[in-house]
């Protein structure tokens, strides 16, 4: 084998190995980013679901409280004491 050809093949092999290593590193970084994104998305969705449940419970509590309170006029009338009228 010719020494220049051998040297060129070695250089080519080294470059190819570096490219493969760089590709593997990029793929590893992309996987880590995708996993991080999936984890954060799951946390966001869980928080949104919890917030929705809390809002529904708060709305139900307000509705229940509103139903148990008498109307404002009825409260005012019941709190007024009839004056003693003597005839």
Secondary structure, DSSP 8 states (H G I E B T S, - for coil): --HHHHHHHHHHHHHHHHHHHHHHHHHHHHHHHHHHHHHHHHHHHHHHHHHHHHHHHHHHHHHHHHHHS--HHHHHHHHS-------
